[in-house]
């Protein structure tokens, strides 16, 4: 197995891949002790060879690798690409294009929701992947042969997996379906971590505008501090402590020290001073600028049975078209369709409307019905509703 640990070898390898139509890419990283993912290994498989690049090797320059990843003539193939792309976006401020995510393509091709790489590789490439090295310490050096074998299997089997999925997409004419889903991965906002918006990560039920203002300020302080110090959020301040601070908005060191799980030492130190300043910013925010909780759209009474029917129809149509339900409509989408014909949901637009949305509206208005035939459910036309 090939491990590249110097710039000269990396240049030569990348040059050999420069004429490829596509390369398979994967990363190994550590994040348990840092805020930003620590890139520990990059695996690349071209048409005829595969190698693991060691970004932690002394003196190595990753510029040839970055140039390869941003070569717009080459498709970069990932499986469940979001975390991998986040790493490269953080390193360069750019997103490698063009991209192909085999997990997303598998959903479009009917392999179920969020199918794992090992399951997909087994079905399409006949691979048997040993996952025993998945949770090893990738920052530890030297890497073992077993680690390298595992790491490279994540890209060598990705090649035939990609080729078979691509052919399925070509035969089915679903390339545009995939393109719609890939647009999310190509949007820089997907990877930007704005501290001001970090309060939205908290699962809250209600709360006053002032509570939300303090929550927003303290959460933003934690996010900025975690980014600057490259530490996990929870090691700066736990979620439970932030919620308690937002609820009681302490204004003194003694008040802050009474926060559960925070401790007097932290309250009396620099962090304590900065937290109290964040609380004060939240308390001083004008009423007109107070954040508002995400709107809750309670389902009108009586729509539960209709949602159940729509759920059955969704399952039927997705099986008929061999596409993952998650890709077509969510439970929230079904509730919104039940409540309004003009619901702003993806299921009522584009290819999703053809597959499911138009039939959902017909069912809702009595133009379609569901009936049982033995062990099967069938859709029947009922004509125009009265």
Secondary structure, DSSP 4 states (H G I P E B T S, - for coil): --EE-SHHHHHHHHHHHTT-SEEEEEEEEE-SS-SS-EEEEEEEE-SS-EEEE-TTSTT--THHHHHHHT-TTSEEEESS-HHHHHHHHHHHSS--SSEEEHHHHHHHTTS-TT--HHHHHHHHH------TTTTS-TTSSSPPHHHHHHHHHHHHHHHHHHHHHHHHHHHHT-HHHHHHHHHHHT-GGGT---GGGGGGGS------HHHHHHHHHHHHHHHHHHHHHT--HHHH--HHHHHHHHHH---SHHHHHTSTTT-HHHHHSHHHHHHHHHHHHHHHS-GGG---PPPP-PPPTT-HHHHHHHHHHHHHHHHHHT--HHHH--HHHHHHHHH-TT---GGGSHHHIIIIIHHHHHHHTTSEEEEEETTEEEEEE--S--
